[in-house]
Amino acid sequence: MCQEPIRIQFILKRRETGYDNEPCYGNVLSSGLFNSAHFVVERLNESRKVITDLVHVIDNNCIDKEVTRFSPDVVIIEAYWVVPEKFEVLTRLHPKVKWIIRNHSEMPFAAQEGIIMDWSLRYLLYPNVYVSCNSSRSANDMGILLEAAYPHKGKKVVYLPNMYYSKHQKVSPSKPENECLDIACFGAIRPLKNHLIQAVAAIEFAKLKHKKLRFHINGNRIEGGQVSNNILKNLRLLFAKLPDCELVEHPWYSHEDFLEVLKTMDLGLQVSFSETFNIISADMVHVGLPIVTSKECLWAPHIVFTDPTDTTKIVNKMKSIWAWRKTTIEQRICQWHLNKYSKKSLNQWLVELHKLTDK
């Protein structure tokens, strides 16, 4: 007898306001959460073992309508936007559905959000409601806390990692070397992204290569309040004073357009203090852009890791990666590691979904 596929629905909150010149997918504002969910949905669909649905809703009150329409076995709520009390209603209306709130942050980032610990504990008061994390470290940390609070509720923390499969086999850099060095350090402006130290490293590296520097960031994606505003202010004031160095501020692109922008770069920096996956690094690998990261990029190989607190070590790693640029060795190794991680992630999702649904 054939086993019925698992029906899984991903629900995201539609943001009411965007950033300057921000693109939309249809009438939905672009976001890292959307990209993360979209990539997972693509891989689950390719497995042919799952039927998926991805929707955006205005608020908590729209969830019941979408769940009734799709009739899922499992609902994934992407990030913390559904108030815990809402599950008193939802679990009563849909008693057979398993609800999973998917956390996208390691503890250092979660510590900056005022609701994550409180809401996580309150979610688990309701039947069939789980919390998941997209890194094994975060899942372990969250599991320690939630199992300490509710020792008799059983395992209610699920590890559901990101996926990103790079299908392109040609990974040679697209941009020919010239007098300008284009360094990509994209991503939302926030403290744990570590923009300023990476900017200093890029300035020193360009000087060593006797090239003009163009340091590329997302100038309109500022998250974290005044601290993040100060980071952008410091970057602008720094580059305004330096000859042969330019800060290039990009809007937040659609994913397809962003990949095209990355093809115009020489080197990518993602030397963050904290990451659960880092889609931007995966995008860089996908288009063949050489990268330097910290060990926080869990899927990446050790050859691209460096110390996010040491400018000299970042520069030295940039030099070694640059030396391999024309051989594409580093890019191919990164692509292999990314695809291996994503394959394991797909298996992890299928295992956990079967456990939850007994299908």
N, C-alpha and C positions, 0 to 999 in steps of 0.2 A: 504493500500500500504506500502510495506516494505521501511524503510529508508535506504538509501545507507550509508555504513560506511565511516567515515572520513579517508582520506589518509594523513598520516603525515610522513614527511621525516626528519630524524636527520642527519645533516652534520657536521662532525668534520674535523679538519685539521690534516693531517698526519704529525707527527713530523719527521724531517729529521735525527736528531741525538738523541741518547738515553743516559741513564746513564749507568755506569758500570754494566755489567751482567744483563741488563734489559730484561725482557721477552717480548715476542710478542704474540698477538692473531692473528694467521695466520701470516701475514706479517705486522701487525699493532702493534706499540709500545703500551705497557700498559700505562694507565693514569687514574687519578681520574675522568677526564671528560668522558672518555669512560665508566668507571664503572657506573657513574651517569646516563648517557644516556641509557646504557644497561639495568639497573634495571627499568627505566621508560618504556622502550620499552617492557620488559617482562610483566609488569603489564597492560599496555595498550592492549597488545595482549590477555591477559587472559580475559579482559572485553568483547572481541568479538564485540566491537562497533567501533573499529579503525583498520585500516590496516597500518602497520608501515614499515619503511625502515631505516636502519642505515648504513651510508657509511662514509668512510674517503676519502678525496681528497687532492691532492698535494697543490693546491692554489686556489685563487679566480676564475681563468680561467676555472676550472674544474666543477664549480657548475652547469652551464647551461646544460651540458651533462647529469649529474645525475638527474636533475629535469625533463628534457625532457624524460628520460628513465622511471621514476617512475610516473610522472604526479600527484604530490601531491596537496592536498588542502592547506596544511600548511607545511612550511619548518622551522625547528628549527636549527639555527646556534649556535652551542655550544661554547660560550665564544666569545671574541673580537678578531677576526683575519681577518674578511672581511672588507676591506677598504670601508667607506661609499659611495664613488663615484661609486662603483661597482653596487649599487642598481639602479643607473640611467639606466644601461643596463638591469639588471635582471628584474626589474619591467616592463620594456617595452616588453621584450621577453615573460614574463609570467604574464600578467596583472591580472589574476584571483587568483594567489597564494598569500596567506598571509605569510609574512616573519617575523620571530621572532628571535631576537638576545637574547640568554639566558645568563644572568649575574649570576655568581656563587659566588659573593662576597658581604659581608656587606660593609658599607661605610668605616670602619677603614682599611680594606684591599684594597678596591678600591682606597683609597687615596694614596696608594703606587704605583699605576699604572698610568702612565702619559697620557694615551689616553682615559680612560673610560668616563669621563665627556664630553670631546669634541666629541668623536665618538657617544655617546648616543644622544646628541643633533643633530648631523648631520644625523644620521639614520632616524630620524623622519621627515626630510624634504621630504622624498619619500613616495608615496602612498603605502598603504598596508604593511608598515614596522613598526614593533612594537619592544619594548624592554621588556623583562621579567626578573623576579628575582625568585630565588628559596627559598626565605624566605619572610614572610609577612612584616617584618621590612624593609628589603631592598627594597621591592616593594613600600612600603609607602614612603620611603625616595626618591627613584628615581622618583616616581610619583609627589612629591612636586616640584622637580627641573624641570622636563620636562613639567609639566603643567604650571609652572610659565613662562617658556620660550615660550611655544606655547599654550596660553590659549584658542585658538579657534580651536585646532585640535582634541579635544575630548580625551577620555581615550585611551592612546596608551602604557600604562605600564600594563603588564599582570603578575599575580602571578601564577607561575608554579613550585610547590615544588618538591623535591626529593621523591622517593619512595624506600622502602626496606622492603619486606615482609619476615619475618623469619618463615619458615615452620617447622623447627625442634621443637618438643615439649620437647625432652629431653635436659635439659639445665644444668645438673650437671657438675662441672668442670672435665676436663679430666686428669689434672696433679695431681698426689698424692703429698702431702706436704712432703718436705725433707729439708736437711740442707741449700739448696740454695733457694733464693727468686727471682723468675723471674718476673720482672716488665716490661710490654710492654708500650712503649711510642712512637708508630710508627707515621709516617706521614712525609711529606716534611719538611726539616729544614728551617724554616723561623720565623721571630720575633714573630708574633702573635700566633704561636703554643706553645710558652712558655716552651720550653724544659728544660731550666736551673733550674727554680724554681721547676719543677716537679722532676728533678734529685736530688736536695737537699732534697726534701720531701721523695723520695724513699730511700735515704741514711739514713735518720733519722729513717724511719719506719723499715728498715732492722736491724738497731742497736737495736731498741726496741724489736724486735722479736728474737734477737741473731742469725741472719742468715747471710750468705754470700749473697751479692747482685749481681745480673746480671741485668743491666739496658739496655733494648733492644730498639734500634732506627733504622731508615733507614739512614744509613751513606752515601749513594750515591745519595740522592735526595735533593739537595741544591737549594733553590729558593730564590731570593732576593738579589743577588750580594754579596758584601763584608760583609755586616752585617750578613748574614746567614753563610758565611764562618767563621766569628768570633764566632758565636754560637757553631758551631761544634768544632772549635779549643779549646774553653773554656771547652767544655764537655770532650774532649780527655785529656787535661792537668789536669783537675780536677780528673778524674778517675785514671790517671797514678800515682797520688800521694797517693791514698787511699788504705789501706790494706783491704782485704776481699770485695772489690767492683770492679766490672768489667763492662766496657762499651762494649756491644755487638752490632756491626754494621752489619745490614742486607742489602742485595740488595733489589731492588723493585721487589716483586714477582707477578706472575699471581694471580688472585683473589683466585682460588682454592688452590694454594700452600700457600697463605697467611693465609687462614682459618686454614690450618693444622699447621702452625707455631703458631697461636694464641692458639691452644689447648695445647701447651707446656708451657704456661704462668700461673702465679699465680694470677696476678692482672693487670688490664689495666688502664692507665692514659691518659686522654684527656682533661686536664684542660686548655683549650685554652682561649685566650683573645677575639677571634672572630671566629664564625662559622656560616654557613648558614644551615648546616645539620650535617656533620661529619660522613662519611661512615665508617671510622675506628671504631668508637664507635658502630655502627650498626653491623659491623662484629664481634666485641667482644661479643655483646649480642647474636648474632646468634649462636656462638659456646659455649655459657654458661660461658664466662669469666666475673667475677665480674669487674665492672668499677667504676671509679670516674671521673666526668666531671665538667665543669663549667656550669652555666646557659645558656651559649651560645649554648649548645647542645639542641635545642628547643624541640625536641620530647621526651627527657629523663625525668624521674620522678624527683621530687625535692629531693628524698632521696639520690641521687648520686651527687648532686650539692655541690660545695665548692668554696671558694674565690680564684681565680687564682693568687692573689697578696700576699697571706698569707700562708707561709709554714706551720705554726702550724695548721691552719685550714685544710690544705690538708692532713697532717699527721693524724689528728683526724678523718677525713672522711675515710681515708684508714683503720684506726683501726675499725671503726664501720662496714664498708663493709666487712672487713676480718672476723669479728665476725659472720657474717651471711653466710659465704662462704659455709659451709656444708649443710645449710638448703635450698639453692637455692632460697630463698624468693626474694632477690634483683634481681636475674637474671630473674625470672618469671615476676616480676613487670615491669622490663625494656622491656622484650619481648612484653608484653601486650601493653605498651605505644607505642613501635615502630610500631606494627601492626595497632594500632588504628590511629596513625598519617598517616601511609601509606594508609589506607583506605580512610581517609579524603582527602589525596593528590590526589588519583585516581579520586575521585568525583570532585575535583577542576579542574583537567585537562579536564575532560569530559565536565564540564560546560563551561569552557573558550573556548574549541575547538568548541563547538556547537554555542557559541556566535559569534565566528569569521567566521564560515562557514555557519551559518543559516541552518545547517542540523539537 
